[in-house]
């Protein structure tokens, strides 16, 4: 047996080296995967204070580092038409008369890890989109909040060394009942915008609004 091992020593040594290399490759993959998960930006979009249209749209930064919110986009779908509003300047919050300090002026700003920002109420966001549509010359036969079918909120921000905007989006259905309109999330989780092509498209759209 010993003689056989000695005769095949180069093969055994090569196999041992290959096995060691495979083990280190697995460890490296685990390390890199864990590091990517830790540094990956993540924003969570949710609603708070009930499920009526006056519920608040909340954004939480679950990333490891701060995120600077650069732009907030609301898309209201109604009757086959999409009404888009860039609500970053918080005009709806100012109209509501609620005193919220610097957040009354803008939705831009840094969001620290584990902290939450209030994007305003869903009914104010719908009203914002309606005002924008009217100013753009679009004709609305009814109030937008009465015919709205869904609201999609997209948050765009700057994170660490990322060379493009990071983003997250979530869609909420507008429900109708005898007690009034309400909202319900269309999906369980917030979708993180990670594809480079989509991020470039959103950056281009945002630049056109400057």
C-alpha positions as CSV (number, residue, x, y, z in Angstrom):
1,X,0.0,0.0,0.0
2,X,2.8,2.3,1.0
3,X,4.7,1.5,-2.2
4,X,1.5,2.2,-4.2
5,X,1.1,5.6,-2.6
6,X,4.8,6.5,-3.1
7,X,4.5,5.5,-6.8
8,X,1.4,7.7,-7.2
9,X,2.7,10.6,-5.0
10,X,2.5,13.2,-7.7
11,X,-1.1,12.3,-8.4
12,X,-2.1,12.3,-4.7
13,X,-0.4,15.6,-4.2
14,X,-2.2,17.1,-7.2
15,X,-5.5,15.8,-5.9
16,X,-4.9,17.2,-2.4
17,X,-4.0,20.6,-3.9
18,X,-7.1,20.6,-6.1
19,X,-9.2,19.7,-3.1
20,X,-7.7,22.5,-1.0
21,X,-8.3,24.9,-3.9
22,X,-12.0,23.9,-4.1
23,X,-12.4,24.4,-0.3
24,X,-10.9,27.8,-0.5
25,X,-13.0,28.7,-3.5
26,X,-16.2,27.7,-1.5
27,X,-15.0,29.8,1.4
28,X,-14.3,32.8,-0.9
29,X,-17.7,32.5,-2.5
30,X,-19.4,32.5,0.9
31,X,-17.3,35.5,2.0
32,X,-18.0,37.5,-1.1
33,X,-21.7,36.6,-1.0
34,X,-22.0,37.7,2.6
35,X,-20.1,40.9,1.9
36,X,-22.3,41.8,-1.0
37,X,-25.4,41.2,1.1
38,X,-24.0,43.5,3.8
39,X,-23.2,46.4,1.5
40,X,-26.1,46.1,-0.8
41,X,-28.5,49.0,-0.6
42,X,-32.1,48.2,0.5
43,X,-35.0,50.5,0.9
44,X,-38.4,49.4,2.2
45,X,-41.6,51.2,1.1
46,X,-44.7,50.7,3.2
47,X,-47.8,52.4,4.5
48,X,-48.6,53.4,8.0
49,X,-51.4,54.8,10.1
50,X,-54.1,52.5,8.6
51,X,-55.1,51.4,5.2
52,X,-57.3,54.3,4.1
53,X,-56.1,56.8,1.5
54,X,-55.0,59.1,4.3
55,X,-52.5,56.5,5.4
56,X,-48.8,57.6,5.2
57,X,-46.3,56.4,2.7
58,X,-43.2,55.4,4.7
59,X,-39.7,54.7,3.5
60,X,-37.1,52.8,5.7
61,X,-33.4,52.5,5.0
62,X,-32.4,49.0,5.7
63,X,-28.9,49.5,4.1
64,X,-25.7,49.4,6.0
65,X,-24.9,53.0,5.1
66,X,-26.9,56.2,4.8
67,X,-28.9,56.8,1.6
68,X,-29.4,60.3,0.2
69,X,-33.0,60.4,-1.2
70,X,-32.6,62.2,-4.5
71,X,-36.0,61.9,-6.1
72,X,-39.5,60.5,-5.4
73,X,-41.7,59.5,-8.2
74,X,-45.4,58.6,-8.0
75,X,-47.3,57.0,-10.8
76,X,-51.1,56.9,-10.4
77,X,-52.9,54.5,-12.8
78,X,-56.5,55.3,-13.6
79,X,-58.7,54.3,-16.6
80,X,-55.8,53.0,-18.6
81,X,-53.8,56.3,-18.2
82,X,-50.7,56.7,-16.0
83,X,-50.3,60.1,-14.3
84,X,-46.7,60.7,-13.2
85,X,-45.7,63.2,-10.6
86,X,-42.2,63.9,-9.3
87,X,-43.1,64.7,-5.7
88,X,-39.6,65.4,-4.4
89,X,-40.4,69.1,-3.7
90,X,-43.2,68.2,-1.3
91,X,-45.7,70.6,-2.6
92,X,-48.5,68.4,-1.4
93,X,-47.1,68.5,2.2
94,X,-46.9,72.3,2.1
95,X,-50.5,72.5,0.9
96,X,-51.7,70.2,3.7
97,X,-50.5,72.8,6.3
98,X,-48.7,70.2,8.4
99,X,-45.6,71.6,10.0
100,X,-42.8,69.0,9.5
101,X,-39.7,71.2,9.5
102,X,-37.3,70.8,6.6
103,X,-39.4,67.9,5.3
104,X,-42.1,70.4,4.5
105,X,-39.9,71.9,1.9
106,X,-38.5,68.7,0.2
107,X,-38.4,65.0,0.4
108,X,-34.7,65.0,-0.5
109,X,-32.1,64.4,2.2
110,X,-30.1,61.8,4.0
111,X,-31.7,58.7,5.5
112,X,-29.6,57.0,8.1
113,X,-29.5,53.2,8.4
114,X,-32.5,51.8,10.3
115,X,-34.4,55.1,10.1
116,X,-37.7,56.0,8.4
117,X,-38.9,59.0,6.4
118,X,-42.6,60.0,5.8
119,X,-43.4,60.7,2.1
120,X,-46.8,62.1,2.9
121,X,-50.3,60.6,2.7
122,X,-51.5,58.7,-0.4
123,X,-54.4,61.0,-0.9
124,X,-52.1,64.0,-1.0
125,X,-49.8,62.2,-3.5
126,X,-52.8,61.5,-5.7
127,X,-53.8,65.1,-5.5
128,X,-50.3,66.1,-6.4
129,X,-50.5,63.9,-9.6
130,X,-53.9,65.5,-10.4
131,X,-52.6,69.0,-10.1
132,X,-49.7,68.1,-12.4
133,X,-52.0,66.6,-14.9
134,X,-54.2,69.7,-15.0
135,X,-51.3,72.0,-15.3
136,X,-50.0,69.9,-18.2
137,X,-53.3,70.4,-20.0
138,X,-54.8,66.9,-19.4
139,X,-58.6,66.7,-19.1
140,X,-59.9,64.8,-16.1
141,X,-63.6,64.0,-16.1
142,X,-63.6,63.1,-12.4
143,X,-61.4,63.7,-9.4
144,X,-58.3,61.4,-9.7
145,X,-58.8,60.0,-6.2
146,X,-62.2,58.7,-7.2
147,X,-61.0,56.8,-10.3
148,X,-57.4,55.9,-9.2
149,X,-56.8,52.1,-9.5
150,X,-53.2,51.9,-8.2
151,X,-50.3,54.0,-7.0
152,X,-46.7,53.1,-7.7
153,X,-44.0,54.8,-5.5
154,X,-40.4,54.8,-6.7
155,X,-37.5,56.1,-4.5
156,X,-34.2,57.1,-6.2
157,X,-31.2,57.8,-4.1
158,X,-27.4,57.9,-3.8
159,X,-25.6,55.2,-1.9
160,X,-21.9,55.0,-1.0
161,X,-19.6,54.4,-4.0
162,X,-22.4,53.4,-6.4
163,X,-21.8,55.1,-9.7
164,X,-25.5,55.2,-10.5
165,X,-28.7,56.0,-8.6
166,X,-30.0,53.2,-6.5
167,X,-33.7,52.7,-6.3
168,X,-36.7,50.8,-4.9
169,X,-40.3,50.6,-6.0
170,X,-43.6,49.3,-4.7
171,X,-47.1,49.3,-6.0
172,X,-50.3,49.8,-4.0
173,X,-53.8,48.9,-5.2
174,X,-56.6,51.4,-4.5
175,X,-59.5,49.4,-3.1
176,X,-63.1,50.5,-3.1
177,X,-65.7,49.6,-0.4
178,X,-68.8,51.0,1.2
179,X,-66.7,52.7,3.9
180,X,-64.5,54.4,1.3
181,X,-61.3,54.0,-0.6
182,X,-58.3,52.3,0.8
183,X,-54.9,51.0,-0.2
184,X,-53.4,47.5,-0.3
185,X,-49.8,46.5,-1.3
186,X,-49.8,44.6,-4.6
187,X,-46.7,42.6,-3.6
188,X,-45.3,41.4,-0.3
189,X,-41.9,43.0,-0.7
190,X,-40.4,46.2,-2.0
191,X,-38.7,45.6,-5.4
192,X,-35.1,46.8,-5.4
193,X,-34.0,48.4,-8.7
194,X,-30.7,46.6,-9.3
195,X,-30.4,46.3,-13.1
196,X,-28.0,48.8,-14.6
197,X,-30.1,49.4,-17.6
198,X,-33.2,50.3,-15.5
199,X,-31.1,52.6,-13.3
200,X,-29.8,54.4,-16.3
201,X,-33.3,54.8,-17.7
202,X,-34.5,56.3,-14.4
203,X,-31.5,58.6,-14.2
204,X,-32.3,59.8,-17.7
205,X,-36.0,60.4,-16.8
206,X,-34.9,62.3,-13.7
207,X,-32.5,64.5,-15.6
208,X,-35.3,65.5,-18.0
209,X,-37.3,66.8,-15.1
210,X,-34.5,69.2,-13.9
